Amino acid sequence: MAQPLVKKDDDRDDEADYSPFMGIEKGAVLQEARVFNDPQLDPRRCSQVITKLLYLLNQGETFTKVEATGVFFSVTKLFQSKDTGLRRMVYLMIKELSPSADEVIIVTSSLMKDMNSKTDMYRANAIRVLCRITDGTLLTQIERYLKQAIVDKNPVVASAALVSGNHLLQTNPEIVKRWSNEVQEAVQSRAALVQFHALALLHQIRQNDRLAVSKLVSNLTRGSVRSPLAQCLLIRYISQVIRESGSSQTGDRPFYDYLEGCLRHKAEMVIFEAARAITELSGVTSRELTPAITVLQLFLSSSKPVLRFAAVRTLNKVAMTHPMAVTNCNIDMESLISDQNRSIATLAITTLLKTGNESSVDRLMKQITNFMSDIADDFKIVVVEAIRSLCLKFPLKFRSLMNFLSNILREEGGFEYKKAIVDSIVILIRDIPDAKENGLLHLCEFIEDCEFTYLSTQILHFLGVEGPKTSDPSKYIRYIYNRVILENATVRASAVSTLAKFGAMVDSLKPRVFTLLRRCLFDSDDEVRDRATLYLNMLGGDGAVVETDKDAKEFLFGSLDVPLSNLETSLKNYEASDAPFDVNTVSKEVKSQPLAEKKAGTKKPTGLGAPPTESSTGVDAYEKLLSSITEFSSFGKLFNSSAPFELTEPETEYAVNVVKHIFDGHIVFQYNCTNTIPEQLLENVSVLVDASEAEEFDEVASKPLTSLPYDTPGQTFVAFQKPEGVPAVGKFSNILRFIVKEVDPSTGEAEDDGVEDEYQLEDLEVVAADYMLRVGVSNFRNAWESIGADFEKIDEYGLGPRENLADAVNAVISLLGMQPCEGTEVVPKNSRSHTCLLSGVYMANAKVLVRLQFGLDSSREVAMKLTVRSEDDAGMMAALGVVAWTVGASLVTVVRWVAGRVVAWLSFKKKQEVVTYQAWVTMVRWLCGSGRAEGVGKGGEYGGTWKGAVGDGGTVGGWWW
């Protein structure tokens, strides 16, 4: 039974714990090691010196080559001693020193002699040491002895050989795999530890063969495994086989029956392992969970703390996905709230909060109140997060839960704990409208005595956003101005900004706010004074009760359209002149590391695929490059440039990647090429692009590369025209063409004559996401509300079965090509629902905001609700269109989308004239594929048909939906 922790006496608090190794030095210990050379060995003294040497090695002390060799040769002399304890220390020392190949020969004969000794302890340890220090050559010589040791009658020797086999499998797998028959025989051993080690090694040997692992599991489930440890291991392998098969439980019923049978095993570890395996099965039903939950419920009342902890932790995980299945255990878990082990009590509380009903909330709150003062901050954070989830589950109980959060907010605690409480209150305010005023008052009371500057500034910012929208905004002014008087400069500056927001949004408060802002003009900190001066001028210095100018509100509440890092770079590069700094010149591209740069370091990034060395951003560098090429100078302003996309495999003779440059009416492919063959010079390098699967694109220009020497990146370009302002998509096949000339390695000169050659590259696709610029917003909520619900479209989609929500979220983000906001791209583990916020700029600089709401049902099917707001119908329809076609929308959505293109084309082509039924039929057939060849073949008659595909606003946008 575990002994309780005993608190030291007060008079011993300052005393350091005694250590027999305290203050030892390497030099002194090496001097002591001379006792190994004494004619009359003292085993006790030698063991003490070896212990000190092992301590130094494990503390990270390094021995020089000379020191390590001297110690090694001295230790080998101890083989002459017959003392068993000293011999064991010698084995440990040789393992830790890891001698070189030359030195291993010295001890090999002694170790092989011990391996064949009649003393089992010598045999087992000699096997471990030999396998640790030997190389492949020596291993083949002792392989016969190791095979015999695996099936030895002594379990200590057999286990030593099996464990050594596990280690050798990493360095000499081919040799170890030849031991399969002996290992298979060891699996049938009656010794528990031998069976455990044999099963582990046999699985390691077969782990890359799924069929072999499945057969192994099938054979062992017939009752040949007696060791509880081996049975736990077998249960884990069964779970792995079921998981990798990807089939439902019905298809693997024999395995499930075995797991259920293990619930009646006499060993507690096997029972728990089987119960946990059943709860973690993918797609497990409530009926299949019932026997496992019943067993775990019995463990909750066990006298052993480890069983109680294991059971409640497993039930806590089950409650995330099957809360109703755990409700039967609630009574047992309530008794664990007062458990002496605080970890058990915390898990019990959080599980009850997930599984409890609305009527039990008040009772739980009373129990938690007495419990919170006894646990550490880490556990408190877990409880706070569980309470937040409970409040969102039962919104009507927000008063009691909010009061509980406000009470613990006033208690002592660290930063992370207080931040978790504040974040929970903020989330409840946003998601439960009735909780707003109550929650804001609790936050105001907290900042009256808040020791954390970060939390104070965050709360003040939140007050500035939500406070003016309440029924009585004036009651918050006192709390805000107190911060101006009592706090440090950082908080004072934040309070000034919050006061200005109240003055801008609430006209009746403007005179009072102006009075307070004028007092701030005399503050000791320049940041506070500057902010007060700025806001007074922005709001109109007289302080009259008039409506605040729209530009002032946009300045105070609007989102920053450019990334802060880009703004910082532009400001650093700004040279003082008569022309003021223009924020519109700042690039809106979000910098991210291209995929090509993340690959192995031996391969250089090619061309402009490498990070730009100039002070400008990537898009600026690309635009400067393209504008300098005569063929592309008339294409206008560059909208977006993609990350480099590899068109060749790594380590091939030619390395090529492509960057897609998007213009309003053109697209330019920049092929970055590198010649990796020293004996060749490539000339007249170009890329032949086949656009037969991209019907809306017409090649208009190309720029070949004159010469491509070895390891010198170069670029060749191909430009296509597309319908202006339209997100045309298509697939392009690529062939690299060039003239290859042999190079003399001695002189470095190329031959005069060359041979024409070509090299097949990977296909390239232009997708809808290429027309979306990744631009973040600093405050998504404000940006969302500033666009308004009048410019909103909503649709719902089924994304099919997914392993987890994170896969679905990442797939949709990649599909849309937009920037995740506020960290919402991260999905909590085992989450059943999630909201992701995205922002971007569509063609024609239309801001697009997207809110994705995902849900995962019991059958692992993912549903998604897509809400789009945009300043322009084109951007809104683009986001919906991308998901509708690629993710797989409902038939109604697709029909609407096709109909929208039809109407858009008719509106553009016929100038709003009445068209015939035949025109409708022709266009629909062309869009759906059956009439495409006919339409394209008429001299490009339908070349402009997709001009209105994303809506021209007004008539087209309205007709579309």
N, C-alpha and C positions, 0 to 999 in steps of 0.2 A: 504493500500500500504506500502511496506517495506520502512523504513527510511534509507537513505544513512548513511554509517559510517562517523562519524565526528572525525577528528584528534584532539587530545588534543593540547592546547596551549603549546608552548615551555616551558613557565615558570612553567607548571604543569607536565612536563614529569616525574620528579623525585618523585612526590607525590604519596603516596600509596592510592588505592581506600578505601574509608571509609566503614566499616562494623559495624553494631550495635552489632554484636556478638564478635568483636575482643577483645581478652584478657580475655574472661570469663573463669572461673575455675569451675570444677565440685563441689568442696566443697562449694564455695560461692552460687552456684545455689541451692544446696540441702538445705542450710540455708534459702534461700529465699522461698523454697517450704513450709515453716512453715505457710505461709499466707493461705494455704488451710485449716488450722485448726481454723482460726479466726471465732468467732461467727457471725460477720458481714462481709460477703464475699464481696470483691471488684472484680467484674468480669473482669475488664480491667487489674488489677494487676495480677490476677490469669492466665489470658490468656498469658500475657507477660512471666511469669515464665514457663508455659507449653511450650511456643515457644522456650525458652532457653534449656529446657530439651530435646525437640525434636531435636534441633540443635546438642547438644552433642551426642545424640544417632546416628544421621546420619553421624557425623564426625568420628565414630568408637570408641567413648568413651565407656568403659565397666563399668557397675554398678555391684557391688558385690550383693550377694543374699540378704544381710541385707538392702542395699541401695535400691535395686529394690522393695523389699517388702514394705519398709517404704513409698516410693513414691507412690506405687500402692494404699495402704490403704488411703493415704492422698488424692489422686485423686478421690477415690470413694465417699468421703464426698462432692464433688462438685456436685453430682447428686441432692442435695437439692436446688441448684440454678436454677431459671427459665430463666436465660439469654441464648438465643439461640446460640449466638456466642461462649460462654464458653462451652456449652454442646457439640458443634462440636469439640472443642479442647480436651475435655475429651475423646470423642470417639477415636480420633487419638492417644492420649497418651496410652490408654488401648491396642490398636492394636500394638503399637510399643513395649510396655513392654513385651508382650506375657507372661502373668502370668501362673504359674503352675496350675495343676489340682485342688489343694487344694484352691488356691486363686480365681479361676474362679467362684466358688460357691458364693463368696461374691457379685459379680456383676451380676450374671445370672438373679436374680429376677428383678433387675432394668432394665436390657437390655430387658427382655421379656415384662416388663411393657411398655417400650418405643416402642417395636415392635408392640404393640396393641394400641398405642397412636393415638389420632386424628390428631396429627401434622405429616404430611407426611415426613418432614425432619428428625424427630426423628425416624420414622419407618425405613426409608431407611438406615440410619447410624447404627441403632441398629442391623439390619440384617447383615450388612457387618462385624461389630465387633463380633457378636455372631458366625458367620461362621468362622471367623479367629481364635478365641481362643477356640472354643468348641472341644470336642472329639466325638467319634462315639456314646457313650451312650447318651449324651445330645442331639445329633443331631436327634436321633429317636423321642425324646420328642417334638422337635420344627419342625419336618418335615411337620406337617399339616399346620403350619403357613407359612412355606416357599412355599408350593404349592399354598396357597391362594395368597401369595405376587406375585408369577410369573404371575398370571392372574389379578392382581390388575389394577384398572382403572387409577391409577396415574402412569405415565411412569417412574418417578424417583424410586418409590418403586419396580416396576417390573424389571427395569434394575439392581437395587441393588441385587435382588434375583437371577437373571440370572448370573450376574458376580460372585456372591458368589458360585453358582453352578459350574461354570467353575473351580474355585479354589478347591472346595470340591471333584471334580471328580478325582483329583490326590491322595486323601487320603481315600475317602469313595465312590468308584465308584458304588458299588451295590445300595446304597441309592439313588444316583443321577439318576441312570438309571430308577428308578421307577417314575421319574417325566416326562417321555416322553410325555404323553398326554397333560400335562399343557404346556410344552415347545412347543409342536406342535401348541397349541392354541395361544401361544404368537407370533409365527411366522406370524400369520395372523393379528397382531396388526397394527393399523394405525400409531403408534408412530415410528418414524424412528429409534431411538436408541434401542428401545425395540426389534424391528424386527431384527436389526443387532446382538444384544447380544443373542437373541433366536436362530437364525440360527447358530451362532458360537457354542453354547452349544449343539444343536441338532446334529451337525456334529461331535463334540467331542464324544458324546454318541455312535454314530454309526460308528466311523472311522475304527474300526477293521472288519467291515462287508462290503466288497466291493459292494455286491449286494444291501444292504440297502442304502448305499451312492448313488449308481446309481439311485435307485428308488426315493430317496429324491431330487436329482438334476432334474430328469425327471418331478416330480410333480411341482417343483418350477419354472421351465422354462415356465409354462403355463400362467404366468402373475400375480401371487399372490404376488410377491415381489415389493413393491413400494419404499422402502427406498434406496437411492443411495448407502449408506454404505453397506447395506445387498446385493445389487445387485453386488457390487464389490467383496464381499466375495463369492457370488454364482458363479461368473465368474471364480474365482480361483479354486473352487471346480470342476467346469466343466473341466477346464484344467487338473486337477489331474485325473479325471475319464478317460478322453481321453488318457492321458499319460499312465495310468496303464492298460488300455485295450489293448494297443500295436497294435491296428488295424489302418488301414488307415482312412483318413477323410471320405471316402465314407461310411464306416460302421457306423460312428457316425454323419451322416449328420444333424439330428435334433439339436444336440448340436452346430455344426458349424453354422447352420442357426440362432440359438439364439445369438451366439457371433456376427455374422454379423448384426443382428437386433439391438444389443446394440450400434453399431456405430452410430445409429440415435437417441440415447437417448438425453434428454435435459440436463442432468448433465454431466459436462466435465470429472469428475472423472470416471464415468461409461464408457464414450467413450474411454478414454485413457486405462482403464483396459482391455476393450475388444480388442482394437487394439494391445496392448502388448501381450495378450493371443494368438491372431491369429499368431503373428510373432514368438512366441515361440513354436508353434505346431510342433511336429516331422513330417518330410516329407511334410511340407506345400509347395504347388506349387505357381508359380508366379501369376497365376490367382486368387488364394485365398488370396494372399498377397495384391493385388491391392487395395481393399477398405480400408484396414488398413493403407497402405502407404498414401493414399489420405487424410485420416483424420489426420494423423501425419503431413503431409505437411501443412495443414491448421493451426495446432498448432504452427508451426515454426514462423508464422507471428503474433502470439497472443501478446497482450500487457502485459500478465502476465508472469514474468520470470520463474515461476515454470512449466508452461505448455511448454514454449520453451525448458527448460532444459530436461523435461521428454521426449519430442518428439525427440530431437536431440540425447539423450542417447539411446533411443530405436532404432532409425535409425542407429546409430553407430554399435549396435549389429547385426542388420539385414545385414549391409554391409559386415560383415565377411562371411556370407553364401550365400547371394543373392545380390551381388553388383549391378547387372544390374537393379534390382527392385527399387533401391534407386536413380538411376541417374536422375529421373525426379525432385527430390528435390534439385538438386545441386545449382540451381539459388537462391532458398530461403536460403540455407545454407551459400552461399557466403556472403549474407547480414549479417549473424550472426557473421562473423569473427570480426567485429568491435563492437560486443555487449559489454555492460558495465560489464556484468557478465563473468568473465574470464573462468569459468567452461564451460559455454555454447560455448564460442568462441573456446576453446580447442577441445571440442567434434565436433564442426562443421568442424574445420580444419582437424582433423584425419579422419572424415567420408569422406570428400572431397578427401583426399589422397587415400582412399580405392576405391572410386567410379570414380575418375577422369580418363580421357583418356590421351593419350600421348601428345595431342596438348594443354591440359590445364595445364601441369606441370609448364611451365615457369611463367604463370600468377599466379599460386598458390604460387610459390616461392617468388614472389615480395610481395604478401600480407602477407605471413608468416614472412618475414624479419622484417617488421614494428611491427609485433604482438609479437614476441618472447621476446622482452625486457620488456613487461608489465606483464608477467605471472611468477608464481613460478616455482622452479626447478621440482617439481613433474609433473606439466603439460608439462614442456619442454621435460621431458623424454618420455612422451606419444607421443608427436609430433615427436621426433627423431626416435622412433620405427616405426611410421607410414611412415616416409620418407624413412627409410631403406626398408620397404616392397614395397614401390612404386618404388624404384630404382631396386629392384630385379624383379619387374613386367615389368618395361620398361628399360632394360639395356642400350639402346642407349642414355638415358638421364642421364647417370652417371656423366658427367662432371658438369652440373649445380647443381645436387644434392650433389655431392662430394664437390664442392666449397661452397655450403651453409653449409654443415657440418663443413668444415674447418673454415669458418668464425665464426660460433657460438662457435667453440672450443676455439677460442682466447678470447672470452668474459668471464666476471666473471661468476662463478658458483661453485656449490659444487661438492664433489667427485662423488656421484652417477650420477649426470648429465654428468660430463666429462667422466666418465666410459662408460655411455650409448653411447656417441658420438664415443669414441674410438672403442668400440665393433662393432658399426655399420660400421665404416670405415674398420675395419679388415674383417668383413664378406663380404663387397662389394669387397675388394681386392681378397679374396679367390674365390668368386663366379663369378666375372666379370674379366677375364684376362686383358682386356684393361685398367682397372682401377688401375692396380697394381702400376705402377711407379708414377702416379699422387697421389695416396693415400699414398704411402710410403713417398713422399716428404712432404705431409701435416703432417704426424705423426712426421717426423724429425723436422719440424718447431715448432711443439707443444712442444716437449721435450726440446727445447731451453729455454722455460720459463714455465716449468711445476712444480707446487708446490706439487704434489702428488708422493711420492716415488714409490708406488705400480704401478701406471700407467707408470712411466718412465721405470721401470724394465720390465714390460710386453711388452712395445713397443720395447725396445732394444732386447728382446728375439725374438720377431716377425721379427725385422729387420735382425737378424742373420740367420733366416730360409729363408726368402723371398728375402732379399737384394742381396745375391750372385747370384741369378737366373735372375736378371735383365740385361738389355743390357749394362749398365754402372755402375757396382757396386762401382767404386771408388768415386762417388759423395756422397756416404753416410758416408765415413770414417771420414770426417770432423765433421759431427754432432755427431758421436759416440765418437770420441776422446775428443770433447768438454765436454762431460759428465765426462770423466776421470779427467779433469782439474777443473771443476766448481762444481761438485755435491758432495753429501755425500757419505760415504763409501759404502753403499748398492748399490747405483746406479753405483758407480765406478766399483765395482766388476762385476756387470752385464754387463757394457760396455766392460770390459776386455774379458769376455766370448764371446761377440758379435764380437769383433775384431778378436779373434782366429778363429771363424767360417768363417769369410771372408778370413783369411789367408789359411784355410784348403780347401776351395772350389774354390778360385780364385788364381791360381798359380802365375799370373802376379803381384798380390798385396802382395805376401808373403814377399818380402824384406821390403816394407813400413810398413807392419803390425808388422814385427819383430822389427823394430826400435821403434815403439810406445810401444810394449810390454816390451822392455828392459827399457824404461823410467818408466814403471809402477813398476819395481823392487824396486824403491826407495820410493814408496808410504808410507804414515804414517800408513796405516791400514794393519794388517797382512793378512787379507782375500784377499785383492787386490794383495799383494805381492805373496802370495801362489798361487793364480790363474795364475798370470803372469808367475811364475816359472814353474808351471805344463804345461801350454800351450806351452811355449818355448821348453820344453823337448819333448812334444808329437809331435810337428810339425817339429822337427829337428832344433837344435840350430843355424845352420849356416845361415839360412834364404835364401838359394839358391832357384832359380826358378825351382823347381822340383815338380812332382806330390806328393801330400800328401799320406802317407801310409793309407791303408784301415782301419787298426785298429784305427788309430787316428781319422778318420772320424766317425767310429762306436762309439768311445768314446764321440765325440762331439755331434753327431746327433742321435745316437741310443737311443732307449727307454729302460727304466729300467724294466726288466722282473719280478721283485719281488715287492710286495707291500711295501711302505715305512715303515709302522708300523711293518711289519715282519723284515725288515732290521734293524730297530732301536732296536727291541727286541734282535736280534741275536748279534748286536754289544755290547749291554749292558751286555750280557751273555758271551761274548768272554773273555777268560782268556789269558793274555799275555804269549806267549811261543815262542819257536823257529819256530813253524809252523805258516805261515802267515794266515790271515783271508781269507777264501774262500767263495766268494759270492754264489757259487753253493750250499752251504749247507743251504742257507736261504729258508724257506718254501715259495712256491708260492701260497698257499691257501689264498683266501680272507676271512678274518674273518667276520662272520655274525651271528647274534643271531638266534639260532635254534628256530623253531616253538614251540617246547615243552617248551622252556624257557619263551615264551611270554604269556603263559596261566596263570590262576589264581595262586596267590602266595601261596595258601594253599597247593598246590601239589608240592612236591619236584621233581626237575629234577633227573631222575634215571640214575645210572651208569655213563658212560662217556658221557651221554647226557647233564650232567651238565658241566659248564665251567671248563676246566682243571685247577687244582690248581698249577700245575707245571709251571715253567718258560717257558717251551717249548710251541709251538703252538699245536692246536688240532690234526693235522695230525701226528706230532711227537709223541704225547702221544699215539695215536692209534697204530702207527707203533711199538712203544716200547712194548705196551701191546701184540700185535699179535705175534711179534717175540719171546716173552717169552713163547708162547704156542707151544709145540712140534709139534702138528699136522699141524700148519700153518707156521712153521719157514722156510720151503723149498719153499714157494710161491714166494719169491723174494721181490723186492721193492714195497711198497704200493704206488699206483698212486693217489688214491682219496678216500675220505671218505665223505659220504653224511651227511646232517643234520638229527637229529633224527626224525623219522616218527612214529606218534602215531598209535598203533594197537588196542587200547582200548578206550572207551569213558571215559571222566573225571568222577571221583568219583565212579568208579566201584571197585569191591573187589580186582582185580589184575590190576596193571598198567604196561603196556608193551609198549615199543617203540623199534624201530629197526634202526640200523645204517648199511648202505651198504658200505663195504670196497672193492674197485676195485683193482685187481692185473692184470697182463698181461694175465695170463691163468686161473685165479680163481676169485671167488667172495665169500666173507665171510659175512654172516649175523650175526650181533651182537645184540642179543635180551636183552635189559636192562629191568629187571623185579623188581617189588616192590610188596611185600605182604602188603595189607592195613587192614588185619583182625587181631586184637591183639590176638584172641583166637586160632590161627592156626600157625603151622609150616609146611612149604613145604619142601619136600626132593626129591632128584633125579629129579630135574626140567629140562625139555627139551622141545624143540619145534619140532613137527612133521611137516615137510614141504612137501607139495604135489606140484611137479614140472611138472605135466602132461600138463600144458599150457606153459611150457618153455622147448621146446624139445632139445635145444642146451646145456642144463645144466645137469650135472650128479653129484649127491651128492657123496662126497668123504670122508668127515669127519664131526664129530660133537663132541661137548664138553658140556656135561650136567653140571648143577649146583648142587652141593652136597646138600646144605641146603640154605633155604631162610626164615630167621626169619622175624618177623613183622618189617616193616618200615626200612629194611636194604637192599639197592639196591644190586643186583647181576646180573651176565651176563651168558648167555648160548650162544653157537656159533654153526652155521651150515655152512659148506663150500661146494661149488660146483665148479666143473671143467667146463670150457667153452673153445671153440676154441681160441687158443692163438692169441692175437692181434686183436680180432674181437669184435665189440660192440654188443654182443648178447643181446637180450631183451626177456622178458617173464613175466608171471604172476604166483605168488606163493600163495597158500592157507596155512594157519598156524593154528595149534592146540597146545595149551599149555598143556603138560602132566606133572603130578607130583603125589607124594604121600602126602596126607594131614594128619597131626596128630594134635589132639586136645591138647591145652596147658592149664594147670591149672593156672587161673589168680592169685591165692594166692602165689604159689611157683614159677611160671614161667617155670615149667618143662613140657616137652611134653610126651604124652603117648608112650608106646613101639610099639603098633600096629597102623598102618595107613591104609588109604583107597586110592586106586588108583582113580584118577579123571582127568578130562580134561576140558579145557576151550577154546571155539572157539575165535580166533583172527581175525582181519580184514585181507583182502588180501593185498599182497605186490607186487609191480611191479618194475621190472628193466627196465628203459627206456634209450633211447640213450643219454639223457642229463647227465646221471651218468658217462659217459665216457669222459666228458668234464670238465676240471678243470677251475674254475673261476679265471683268472689271468688278472689283469688290466695292461694297458700301460700308461706311463706318458704323452706321446705325440702320439696320435693316427695317426695324419697326417704323421709324420715322419716314424712311424712303417708301415703304409700302403704303402707309397712310397718306402720304403726300400725293401719290398717284390716284388713289380713291377707288371705290368699288365700281364706279361707272366704266372703268377701263379694265374690267376683269373677265376672264373666261375660266370655266371649270370643266373638267372632264375626269372620268374614272377609267381605270385600266386593270386588267388582270395580267400579272407578270409570270404566271405559272409557278411550278414548284421551285423552291430555292432552299439551299442548305441553311441559310440564315439571312436576316435582313441586311446585314452589311454587304453581302454580294449584290443584292438588288439595288441598294443605294449607290454603290460604286459604279454599277453598270449604267444607271440612269444619268449620273453626273458625267461620266465619260461620254455618253451619248449626246447630251445637250451641249457639252463644251462650255459650261458656265462655271463661275467662281463660287465655291461654297462660302457661306458667311457664318460668322460667330461660332466656328468650330462644329457646325451641325453635320459635317460629313462623317464624324465619328459616331458609330452606333454602339451603345452600351451592350456588353455581353449578355446573351440570352434575352435580349429585349424582344417583345412581341409587337411593339408599335414604335414608330419613330417619325419625327418631322425634320425635314432638311430644307434649308433656305439657300437659294441660289440667286446670283445676280450676273448680269452681263450687258453688253451693248450689241444690238443687232445692226445690220447694214443700215446706212443712212443715220447712224448715231442715235438709234432708238433704244432708250433704256428699257431693259426687260428684267422683271423680278419674278421668281418662281418659288412657290411653296409646295413641297412634295410631302404628302402624308402617306406613310406605309403601314400596312397591317399584315401580320402573319397568323394564319389560322392553325388549327390542330393538325391539319393534313399538310402543312408546310407550304400551302399556296399563299402567294403574296398578292395583295391588292394595293393599288396606288391611286390616290386622289391628287390630281395635278391642278393647281390654281396658278394662273398667270396674270400678272398685271404689267401693262406696258404703256408708254407714252404714245405708241404707234401701233395700229392694228397689225402691221406687217410683222413686228417682233413678237406680238402675242400669238399670231397664227403660226409663226415659224416654230415656236416651242411646242405648240400642240401638234403641228404637223409632223415634226421629227418623231415624237413619241408614238403618234398614231400609226405611222407607217412602219417604224422599226421595232417598237416594243410589241405592237400587236393590239390595236385598239378594237373597240366594238365595231360591228359592221355599219352601224348608223354613223359613227364618226367618219369612217372611210368614205362612205357614200357622200356625206356632207362635204368632205374635203375634195373629192372628185368633182362634185357639183360646183363647188366654189371655183375650181380651176376652169371649169366649163364657162361659168358666167363671167369670170375675169377675162378669159380669152375672147368671148363674144363681145364683151363691153369694149375691149381694146380694138378688136379687129373690125367690128361692124359699127363702131362709133355710136353705140346705144341704139342702133336701128333694130327693128323687129326682124328676127331671123326665122328661117324655116325649120320645120321638124327634122329635115334631113341633115341640116347643119349640126343640130344637137346630137343626132345619132353618130355622125362621123367623128365629132370631137370626143364623145364618150368612148367610142371604140378605140380611138387613137390613144387616149389616156390609159385605158385598161389593157392595151397591148395588142388587141386583135387587128386594129387598123393602123398600127404604128408605121409599118413599112410603107404603106400606101401614102400616108400623110407626109412622111419625110421625103419620099421620092418626087414630090411635085415641085422641084426647084426651090426647096426651102420655103414653101408657102406658109408652113406652120412654124417657121423659125422663130417668130416672136410670140408664139402662143402662150408661153409661160411668163410673159412679162407681168401679168397681174396675179401670178400664182400665190403670192403672199398678201395680196390685197393692196389696192391703191388708196386705201382709206375710203371714206364716203360710200359710194354705191357698191364698189366691189367688196369692201370689207363687210358691209351690211348683208349683201347677197350671200356671201360665203357661209355665214352662220345663221 
